[in-house]
Amino acid sequence: MTFQRPRPSPTLRRCPRCKTVGRMYRSHARNVFERWMKLFSPTLVLYRCHHCNWRGYMFRRFKQQSRLAFWLTLLGGAAGVVLGIVAGAWLLLHIVALLVGR
C-alpha cells in the first residue's frame, strides 16, 4: 500500500477569465519575483484555474478577526510606496546638485 497525498481542495472563488466557480487552486511561486511577492505581500495569493489555466494573484480572504492585519498590511504597503518616492526624489535632487556643481 502506497501513501497518496490528499488532493488540495479548490476554493469557491470565481475565475476572473472564464468565470467558473470551484476550479481555483493555490499555485506555487515559480521565480524570484513570485517568491518576493509571497514573502512581502501577505494579502496577495497566487491561484490557478484548472478549467482555463489562468494563473495570477488574488486578494486573500480574511476572517473578521484578521481584518486588522489586512488594514495594517495595506497601510504598511502604502507607507512603503510613499517612502520610496520620497527617497527617490531626495536621491535625484542630490545627484543633480552634484552634477551641476553646487
C-alpha distances in whole Angstrom, upper triangle without the diagonal:
4,7,9,13,15,18,21,23,27,30,33,35,37,37,40,40,39,39,36,34,31,30,30,28,28,29,29,32,32,36,38,40,37,36,39,39,36,38,41,41,39,40,39,35,34,32,31,32,29,32,34,33,35,35,37,38,38,40,37,38,39,39,43,42,42,44,46,44,44,48,48,46,48,51,50,49,52,54,52,54,57,57,56,59,61,60,60,64,65,64,65,69,69,68,71,73,72,73,76,78,78
4,6,10,12,15,18,21,24,27,30,32,35,34,37,38,36,37,34,32,28,27,28,25,25,25,25,28,29,32,34,36,33,32,36,36,33,34,38,37,35,37,35,32,30,29,28,29,26,29,32,30,32,31,34,35,35,37,34,35,37,37,40,40,39,42,44,41,41,45,45,43,45,48,47,46,49,51,49,50,54,54,52,55,58,57,57,60,61,60,62,65,65,64,67,69,69,69,73,74,75
4,7,9,12,15,18,21,24,28,30,32,32,35,35,34,35,32,30,26,25,25,22,22,23,22,25,26,30,32,34,30,29,33,33,30,31,35,34,32,33,32,29,27,26,26,27,24,27,30,28,30,29,31,32,32,33,31,32,33,33,37,36,35,38,40,37,38,41,41,39,41,44,43,42,46,47,46,47,50,50,49,52,55,54,54,57,59,57,59,62,62,62,64,67,66,67,70,71,72
4,6,9,12,15,18,21,24,26,28,28,31,32,31,31,28,26,22,21,21,19,19,20,20,23,24,27,30,31,28,27,31,30,27,29,33,32,30,31,30,26,24,23,22,23,21,24,26,24,27,26,28,29,29,30,28,29,31,31,35,34,33,36,38,35,35,39,39,37,39,42,41,40,43,45,44,45,48,48,47,50,53,52,52,55,57,55,57,60,60,60,62,65,64,65,68,69,70
4,6,9,12,15,18,21,23,26,25,29,29,29,29,26,24,20,19,19,16,16,17,17,20,21,25,27,28,25,24,28,27,24,26,29,28,26,27,26,22,21,20,19,20,19,22,24,22,24,23,25,25,26,27,24,25,27,27,31,31,30,32,34,32,32,35,36,33,35,38,37,36,40,42,40,41,45,45,44,47,49,48,48,52,53,52,54,57,57,57,59,62,61,62,65,66,67
4,6,9,12,15,18,20,23,23,27,27,26,26,23,21,17,16,16,14,14,16,17,20,22,26,28,29,25,25,28,27,24,26,29,28,25,26,25,21,20,18,18,19,17,20,23,21,23,22,24,24,24,25,23,23,25,25,29,29,28,30,33,30,30,34,34,32,34,37,36,36,39,41,39,41,44,44,44,46,49,48,48,52,53,52,54,57,58,57,60,62,62,62,65,67,67
4,6,9,13,16,17,20,20,23,24,23,22,19,17,14,13,13,10,12,13,15,18,20,24,26,27,23,23,26,25,22,25,28,26,24,24,23,19,17,15,15,15,13,16,19,18,19,19,21,21,21,23,21,21,23,24,28,28,27,29,32,29,29,32,33,31,32,36,35,34,37,39,38,39,42,43,42,44,47,47,47,50,51,51,52,55,56,55,58,60,60,61,63,65,66
4,6,9,13,14,17,17,20,22,21,20,18,15,12,11,10,8,8,11,13,16,18,22,24,24,21,21,24,22,19,22,24,23,20,20,19,15,14,12,12,13,12,16,18,17,18,17,18,18,18,19,17,17,20,20,24,25,23,25,28,26,25,29,29,27,29,32,31,30,33,36,34,35,39,39,39,41,44,43,43,46,48,48,49,52,53,52,55,57,57,58,61,62,63
4,7,9,12,14,15,19,20,19,18,15,13,9,9,9,7,9,12,15,18,21,24,26,26,22,23,25,23,20,23,25,23,21,20,19,16,15,12,13,12,12,15,17,17,17,17,18,18,17,18,16,16,18,19,22,23,22,24,27,25,24,28,29,27,28,32,31,30,33,36,35,35,39,40,39,41,44,44,44,47,49,49,50,53,54,53,56,58,58,59,61,63,64
4,7,8,11,12,15,16,16,14,12,9,6,6,5,5,8,11,14,18,20,23,25,25,21,22,24,22,19,23,24,22,20,19,17,14,13,10,10,9,9,12,14,14,14,14,15,15,14,16,14,14,17,18,22,23,22,23,26,24,23,26,28,26,26,30,30,29,31,34,33,33,37,38,37,39,42,42,42,45,47,47,48,51,52,52,54,56,57,57,59,62,62
4,5,9,10,14,16,15,13,11,8,6,7,6,6,8,12,15,18,21,24,25,24,20,22,24,21,19,22,23,20,18,16,15,12,12,9,10,10,11,13,15,15,15,14,14,14,12,13,11,11,14,15,18,20,19,20,23,21,20,23,25,23,23,27,28,26,29,31,31,31,34,36,35,37,40,40,40,43,45,45,46,49,50,50,52,54,55,56,58,60,60
4,7,9,13,15,14,11,9,6,5,8,7,9,12,15,18,21,24,26,28,27,23,24,26,23,21,24,25,22,20,18,17,14,15,12,13,11,13,13,16,16,15,16,16,15,13,13,12,11,14,15,18,21,20,20,23,22,20,23,26,24,24,28,29,27,29,32,32,32,35,37,37,38,41,42,42,44,46,47,47,50,52,52,53,56,57,57,59,61,61
4,6,9,12,12,9,8,6,6,8,6,9,11,14,17,19,22,24,26,24,21,23,24,21,19,23,23,20,18,15,14,12,12,10,11,10,12,13,14,14,13,13,13,12,10,11,11,10,13,15,18,21,19,19,22,21,19,22,24,22,22,25,26,25,26,30,29,29,32,34,34,35,38,39,39,41,43,43,44,47,48,48,50,52,53,54,56,58,58
4,6,9,8,5,6,5,7,8,7,11,13,15,19,21,23,25,27,25,22,24,25,22,21,25,25,21,20,18,16,14,14,11,11,9,12,11,12,13,11,13,13,13,10,12,13,13,16,18,21,24,22,22,25,24,21,24,26,24,23,27,28,26,27,31,31,30,33,35,34,35,38,39,39,41,44,44,44,47,49,48,50,52,54,54,56,58,58
4,5,6,5,6,7,9,8,7,10,12,14,17,19,20,23,25,23,20,22,24,21,20,24,24,21,20,18,15,14,12,9,8,6,10,9,9,10,8,9,10,11,10,13,14,15,18,21,24,26,24,24,27,25,22,25,27,25,24,27,28,26,27,31,30,29,32,34,33,34,37,38,37,40,42,42,42,45,47,47,48,51,52,52,54,56,56
4,6,6,8,10,12,12,10,13,15,15,19,19,21,23,25,22,19,22,23,20,20,24,24,20,20,18,15,14,13,11,10,9,12,12,10,11,8,10,9,10,9,12,15,16,19,22,24,27,25,24,27,25,22,24,26,24,22,26,27,24,25,29,28,27,30,32,31,32,35,36,35,37,40,40,40,43,45,44,45,48,49,49,51,54,54
4,6,8,11,14,12,11,14,16,16,19,20,21,23,25,23,21,24,25,22,22,26,26,23,23,21,18,17,15,12,11,9,12,10,8,9,7,10,10,13,12,16,18,19,23,26,28,31,28,27,30,29,26,28,30,27,26,29,30,27,28,32,31,29,32,35,33,34,37,38,37,39,42,42,41,44,46,45,46,49,50,50,52,55,55
4,6,9,12,10,11,14,17,17,21,22,23,25,28,26,23,26,28,25,25,29,29,26,26,23,20,19,17,14,12,9,10,8,6,9,8,12,13,15,15,18,20,20,24,26,29,32,30,29,32,31,28,30,32,30,28,32,33,30,31,35,34,33,36,38,37,37,41,42,40,42,45,45,45,48,50,49,50,53,54,54,56,58,59
4,7,10,10,10,14,17,18,22,23,25,27,29,27,24,27,28,25,25,28,29,25,25,22,19,18,17,14,13,10,12,10,10,12,11,13,14,15,14,16,18,18,22,24,26,29,27,26,30,29,26,28,31,28,27,31,32,29,30,34,34,32,35,38,37,37,41,42,41,43,46,46,45,48,50,50,51,54,55,55,56,59,59
4,7,7,9,12,15,17,21,23,24,27,30,28,25,27,29,26,25,29,29,26,25,23,20,18,17,13,12,9,10,8,9,12,11,14,15,16,15,17,18,18,22,23,26,29,28,27,30,29,27,29,32,29,29,32,33,31,32,36,35,35,38,40,39,40,43,44,43,45,48,48,48,51,53,52,53,56,57,57,59,62,62
4,6,7,11,14,16,20,23,24,27,30,28,24,27,28,25,24,27,28,25,23,21,19,17,16,13,12,9,10,10,12,13,13,15,16,16,14,16,16,16,19,20,23,26,25,24,28,27,24,27,30,28,27,31,32,30,32,35,35,34,37,39,38,39,43,44,43,45,48,48,48,51,53,53,54,57,58,58,60,62,62
4,6,8,12,15,18,21,23,26,29,27,24,25,27,25,23,26,27,24,23,21,19,16,15,12,11,9,9,9,12,13,14,15,16,16,15,16,16,15,19,20,23,25,24,24,28,27,24,28,30,28,28,31,32,30,32,36,35,35,38,40,39,40,43,44,44,46,49,49,49,52,54,53,55,58,58,59,61,63,63
4,6,10,12,16,19,20,24,26,25,21,23,26,23,22,25,26,24,22,21,18,15,14,10,8,5,5,6,9,10,10,12,14,15,14,17,16,17,20,22,25,27,26,26,29,28,25,28,30,28,28,32,32,30,32,35,34,34,37,39,38,39,43,43,43,45,48,47,48,51,52,52,53,56,57,57,59,61,62
4,7,9,13,16,17,21,23,22,18,20,22,19,18,21,23,20,18,17,15,12,10,6,6,4,6,8,10,9,9,9,11,11,11,13,13,14,17,19,23,24,23,23,26,24,22,25,27,24,24,28,28,26,29,32,31,30,34,35,34,36,39,39,39,41,44,44,44,47,49,48,50,53,53,53,56,58,58
4,6,10,13,15,18,21,20,16,17,20,18,16,19,21,19,17,16,14,10,9,5,5,6,7,10,12,10,11,10,11,12,11,14,13,14,17,19,23,24,22,23,26,23,22,25,26,24,24,28,28,26,29,31,30,30,34,35,34,36,39,39,38,41,43,43,44,47,48,47,49,52,52,53,55,57,58
4,7,10,13,16,18,17,13,14,17,14,12,15,17,15,14,14,11,8,6,4,6,9,10,14,15,12,12,9,10,10,10,12,11,13,16,18,22,22,20,21,24,21,19,23,24,21,22,25,25,23,26,28,27,27,31,32,31,33,36,36,35,38,40,40,41,44,45,45,47,49,49,50,52,54,55
4,7,9,12,15,14,10,12,15,13,11,14,17,15,14,15,12,8,5,5,6,9,11,14,14,11,11,8,9,9,11,13,13,16,18,21,25,25,23,24,26,23,21,24,25,22,23,26,25,23,26,28,26,27,30,31,30,32,35,34,34,37,39,38,39,42,43,43,45,47,47,48,50,52,53
4,6,9,12,12,9,9,12,12,10,13,15,15,14,15,13,9,7,8,9,13,14,17,17,14,14,10,11,11,13,15,15,18,20,23,26,26,23,25,26,23,22,25,25,22,23,26,25,23,26,28,26,26,30,30,29,31,34,33,33,36,38,37,38,41,42,41,43,46,46,46,49,51,51
4,6,8,8,5,6,9,9,8,10,13,13,13,15,12,10,7,10,11,15,17,20,19,15,15,11,10,11,14,16,15,19,21,24,27,27,24,25,26,23,21,24,24,20,22,25,23,21,24,26,23,23,27,27,25,28,31,30,29,33,34,33,34,38,38,37,40,42,42,42,45,47,48
4,7,8,6,7,11,11,11,13,16,16,17,18,15,13,10,12,13,16,17,20,19,15,15,11,12,13,16,19,19,22,25,28,31,31,28,28,30,26,25,28,27,23,24,27,25,23,26,28,25,25,29,29,27,29,32,31,30,33,35,33,34,38,38,37,39,42,42,42,45,47,48
4,6,5,6,9,10,11,12,14,15,17,19,16,14,12,15,16,19,21,23,22,18,17,14,13,14,18,20,20,24,26,29,32,32,28,29,30,26,25,27,27,23,24,26,24,22,25,26,23,23,27,26,24,26,29,28,27,30,32,30,31,35,35,33,36,39,38,38,41,43,44
4,6,5,6,9,10,10,12,14,16,18,16,15,14,17,18,22,24,26,25,21,20,16,15,15,18,20,21,24,26,29,32,31,28,28,29,25,24,26,25,21,22,24,22,19,22,23,20,20,24,23,21,23,26,24,24,27,29,27,28,31,32,30,33,36,35,35,38,40,41
4,5,5,6,9,10,11,11,14,16,13,13,12,15,17,21,23,25,23,20,18,15,13,12,16,17,18,22,24,27,30,30,26,26,26,23,22,23,23,19,19,22,19,17,19,21,18,17,21,21,18,21,24,22,21,25,27,25,26,30,30,29,31,34,34,34,37,39,39
4,5,5,6,9,10,10,12,13,10,10,8,12,14,17,20,22,21,18,16,12,10,10,13,15,15,19,21,24,27,27,24,24,25,21,20,22,22,18,19,21,19,17,20,21,19,19,23,23,21,23,26,25,24,28,29,28,29,33,33,32,35,37,37,37,40,42,43
4,5,5,6,9,10,11,14,12,11,10,14,16,20,22,25,24,20,19,15,13,12,15,16,16,20,21,24,27,26,23,24,24,21,20,22,21,17,19,21,19,17,20,21,19,19,23,23,21,24,26,25,25,28,30,28,30,33,33,33,35,38,37,38,41,42,43
4,5,5,6,8,10,13,11,12,12,16,18,22,24,27,26,23,21,17,15,13,16,16,16,20,21,24,27,26,22,23,23,19,18,20,19,15,17,19,16,14,17,18,15,16,20,19,17,20,23,21,21,25,26,25,26,29,30,29,32,34,34,35,38,39,40
4,5,5,5,8,10,8,9,9,13,16,20,22,25,24,21,18,15,12,10,12,12,13,17,18,21,24,24,20,20,20,17,15,17,17,13,14,16,14,12,15,17,14,15,18,19,17,20,22,22,21,25,26,26,27,30,31,30,33,35,35,36,39,40,41
4,6,6,6,9,7,7,8,12,15,19,21,24,23,20,18,15,12,10,12,12,12,15,16,19,22,22,18,19,19,16,15,17,17,13,15,17,15,14,17,19,16,18,21,21,20,23,25,25,25,28,29,29,30,33,34,34,36,38,39,39,42,44,44
4,6,7,10,10,10,12,16,19,22,25,28,27,24,22,18,16,14,15,14,14,17,18,20,23,22,18,19,19,15,15,17,16,12,15,17,14,13,17,17,15,17,20,19,19,22,24,23,23,27,28,27,29,32,32,32,35,37,37,38,41,42,42
4,6,9,9,11,13,17,20,24,26,29,28,25,23,19,16,14,15,14,14,17,17,20,22,21,17,18,17,13,13,15,13,9,11,13,10,9,13,14,11,13,16,16,15,18,20,20,20,24,25,24,26,29,29,30,32,34,34,36,38,39,39
4,5,6,8,11,14,18,21,24,26,26,23,20,17,14,11,11,10,10,13,14,17,19,19,15,15,15,12,10,12,12,8,9,12,10,8,12,14,12,13,16,17,16,19,21,21,22,25,26,26,28,30,31,31,34,36,36,37,40,41,41
4,6,7,11,14,17,20,23,26,26,23,21,18,15,11,11,9,8,11,11,14,16,16,12,13,13,9,9,11,11,8,10,13,11,11,14,16,15,16,19,20,20,22,24,24,25,28,29,29,31,34,35,35,37,39,40,41,43,45,44
4,7,10,13,17,19,22,24,24,22,19,16,13,10,8,6,5,8,9,12,14,15,11,11,12,9,7,10,10,7,8,12,12,10,13,16,15,16,19,20,20,22,25,25,26,28,30,30,32,34,35,36,38,40,41,42,44,46,45
4,7,10,13,16,19,21,21,19,16,13,10,6,6,5,6,9,11,15,17,18,15,14,16,13,10,13,14,11,11,14,14,12,15,17,16,17,20,21,20,22,25,26,26,28,30,30,31,34,35,36,37,40,41,41,43,45,45
4,6,10,13,16,19,18,16,14,11,8,5,6,6,6,10,12,15,18,19,16,16,18,15,13,16,17,14,14,18,17,15,18,21,20,20,23,24,24,26,28,29,29,31,33,33,34,37,38,38,40,43,43,44,46,48,48
4,7,10,13,16,15,13,11,7,5,5,6,9,9,13,15,19,22,23,20,20,22,19,17,20,21,17,18,21,21,18,21,24,22,22,26,27,25,27,30,30,30,33,35,34,35,38,39,39,41,43,44,44,47,49,49
4,7,10,12,12,10,8,6,6,6,7,10,10,13,16,19,22,23,21,21,24,21,19,22,23,20,20,24,24,21,24,27,25,25,29,30,29,30,34,34,33,36,38,38,38,41,43,42,44,47,47,47,50,52,52
4,6,9,9,6,6,4,7,9,10,13,14,16,19,22,26,27,24,25,27,25,23,26,27,24,24,28,27,25,27,30,29,28,32,33,31,33,36,36,36,38,41,40,40,44,45,44,46,49,49,49,52,54,55
4,5,6,5,5,6,9,11,12,15,16,17,21,23,26,28,26,26,29,27,25,27,29,26,26,30,30,27,30,33,31,31,34,36,34,36,39,39,38,41,44,43,43,46,48,47,49,52,52,52,54,57,57
4,6,5,8,9,12,15,15,18,19,20,23,26,29,31,29,29,32,30,28,31,32,30,30,33,33,31,33,36,35,34,38,39,38,39,42,43,42,44,47,46,46,50,51,50,52,55,55,55,57,60,60
4,6,8,11,14,17,17,20,21,22,25,27,31,33,31,31,34,32,30,32,34,32,31,35,35,33,35,38,37,36,39,41,39,40,44,44,43,46,48,48,48,51,53,52,53,56,57,56,59,61,62
4,6,9,12,15,16,20,21,22,26,28,32,34,32,31,34,32,29,32,34,31,30,34,34,31,33,36,35,34,37,39,37,38,42,42,41,43,46,45,45,48,50,49,50,54,54,53,56,58,59
4,6,10,13,15,18,20,21,25,28,31,33,30,30,33,31,28,31,32,29,29,32,32,29,31,35,33,32,35,37,35,36,40,40,38,41,44,43,43,46,48,47,48,51,52,51,54,56,57
4,7,10,12,15,17,19,23,26,29,31,28,28,30,28,25,28,29,26,25,29,29,26,28,31,30,28,32,34,32,33,36,37,35,38,41,40,40,43,45,44,45,48,49,48,51,53,54
4,7,10,13,15,17,21,24,27,29,26,26,28,25,23,25,27,23,23,26,26,23,25,28,27,26,29,31,29,30,34,34,33,35,38,37,37,41,42,41,43,46,46,46,48,51,51
4,7,10,12,15,19,22,25,26,23,23,25,22,20,22,23,20,19,23,23,20,22,25,23,22,26,27,25,27,30,30,29,32,35,34,34,37,39,38,40,43,43,43,45,48,48
4,7,9,12,15,19,22,23,20,19,21,19,16,18,19,16,16,19,19,16,18,21,20,19,23,24,23,25,28,28,27,30,33,32,33,36,37,37,38,41,42,42,44,47,47
4,6,9,12,16,18,20,17,16,19,17,14,16,18,15,14,18,19,16,18,21,21,20,23,25,24,26,29,29,29,31,34,34,34,37,39,39,40,43,44,44,46,49,49
4,6,9,13,15,16,14,13,15,13,10,13,15,12,11,15,16,14,16,19,19,19,22,24,23,25,27,28,28,31,33,33,34,37,38,39,40,43,44,44,46,48,48
4,6,10,13,14,11,11,14,11,9,12,14,12,12,16,16,15,18,20,20,21,24,25,25,27,29,30,31,33,35,35,36,39,40,41,42,45,46,46,49,50,50
4,7,10,12,10,9,13,12,9,13,15,13,14,17,18,18,20,22,23,23,26,27,28,29,32,33,33,36,37,38,39,42,43,44,45,47,49,49,51,53,53
4,6,8,6,6,9,9,7,11,13,12,13,16,17,17,19,21,22,23,25,27,28,29,31,32,33,35,37,38,39,42,43,44,46,47,49,50,52,53,53
4,5,5,7,10,10,10,12,14,15,16,18,20,20,22,24,25,26,28,30,31,32,34,35,37,39,40,41,43,45,46,47,49,50,52,53,55,56,55
4,6,6,9,10,10,12,14,15,16,18,20,21,22,24,25,27,28,30,31,33,34,36,37,39,40,42,43,45,46,47,49,51,52,54,55,57,56
4,6,7,8,10,12,13,14,16,17,19,20,22,23,25,26,28,29,31,32,34,35,37,38,39,41,43,44,45,47,49,50,51,53,55,56,55
4,5,5,7,9,10,11,13,14,15,17,19,20,21,23,25,26,27,29,30,31,33,35,36,37,39,41,42,43,45,47,48,49,51,53,51
4,5,5,6,9,10,11,12,14,15,17,18,20,21,23,24,26,27,29,30,32,33,35,36,38,39,41,42,44,45,47,48,50,51,50
4,5,5,6,9,10,10,12,14,15,16,18,20,21,22,24,26,27,28,30,32,32,34,36,37,39,40,42,43,45,46,48,49,48
4,6,5,6,9,10,10,12,14,15,16,18,20,21,22,24,26,26,28,30,31,32,34,36,37,38,40,42,43,45,46,47,46
4,6,5,6,9,10,11,12,14,15,17,19,20,21,23,24,26,27,29,30,31,33,35,36,37,39,41,42,43,45,47,46
4,5,5,6,8,10,10,12,14,15,16,18,20,21,22,24,26,27,28,30,31,33,35,36,37,39,40,42,43,45,44
4,5,5,6,9,10,10,12,14,15,16,18,20,21,22,24,26,27,28,30,31,33,34,36,37,39,40,42,43,42
4,5,5,6,9,10,10,12,14,15,16,18,20,21,22,24,26,27,28,30,31,33,34,36,37,39,40,42,41
4,5,5,6,9,10,11,12,14,15,17,19,20,21,23,24,26,27,29,30,32,33,35,36,38,39,41,40
4,5,5,6,9,10,11,12,14,15,16,18,20,21,22,24,26,27,29,30,32,33,35,36,38,39,38
4,5,5,6,9,10,10,12,14,15,16,18,20,21,22,24,26,27,28,30,31,33,34,36,37,36
4,5,5,6,9,10,11,13,14,15,16,18,20,21,22,24,26,27,29,30,32,33,35,36,35
4,5,5,6,9,10,11,12,14,15,17,18,20,21,23,25,26,27,29,30,32,33,35,34
4,5,5,6,8,10,11,12,14,15,16,18,20,21,23,24,26,27,29,30,32,33,32
4,5,5,6,9,10,10,12,14,15,16,18,20,21,22,24,26,27,28,30,31,31
4,5,5,6,9,10,10,12,14,15,16,18,20,21,22,24,26,27,28,30,30
4,5,5,6,9,10,11,12,14,15,17,19,20,21,23,25,26,27,29,28
4,5,5,6,8,10,10,12,14,15,17,18,20,21,23,24,26,27,26
4,6,5,6,9,10,10,12,14,15,16,18,20,21,22,24,26,25
4,6,5,6,9,10,10,12,14,15,16,18,20,21,22,24,24
4,5,5,6,9,10,11,12,14,15,17,18,20,21,23,21
4,5,5,6,9,10,11,12,14,15,17,18,20,21,20
4,5,5,6,9,10,10,12,14,15,16,18,20,20
4,5,5,6,9,10,11,12,14,15,16,18,17
4,5,5,6,9,10,11,12,14,15,17,15
4,5,5,6,9,10,11,12,14,15,15
4,5,5,6,9,10,11,12,14,14
4,6,5,6,9,10,11,12,11
4,5,5,6,9,10,11,10
4,5,5,6,9,10,11
4,5,5,6,8,9
4,5,5,6,6
4,6,5,6
4,5,8
4,6
4
